[in-house]
C-alpha cells in the first residue's frame, strides 16, 4: 500500500463538473492519494490510516490528529505504475478494482474511527483534483 500525502491549504475533487469531495481546513489539511497492490488487506489499510493520522508533517511538527486536520482521500492506482522499461507505464502491480475499492473504503473508515474528518473522490471515476499545496510538502508512505 502506498499513500502519497500532500500538506494542503485546500483541495477538492470534481467529477463531471460537480465537486464531490472538498476540504477547506481552518489552517492545514492533507490530500492522500491511495494506491493498492495485490497483497494489501484491511489490516494493512488500518495500519496505514494510523500512520497517516499520526504523521507529523503539519506546522510545528503537528499531526492531523493533533489539530483535527481534514483529509481528502483519492484512489490512485497509478502509484503502482512501472516505468522501468520502455515509454509506457505498466500497471500490473496495481490491485484490480474489485480488490482495491473495498480497501480504499476500509482505509477511509479506519481514519474516521480514529476521529478524522474524511472526504473522498469517486473510485474509478475520471476525476479532476485541485489543490493548493502548502510548503510544498509531499511525502510517500509505504507499508
Order of alpha helices (4+ residues) and beta strands (2+ residues): beta-beta-beta-alpha-alpha-beta-alpha-beta-beta
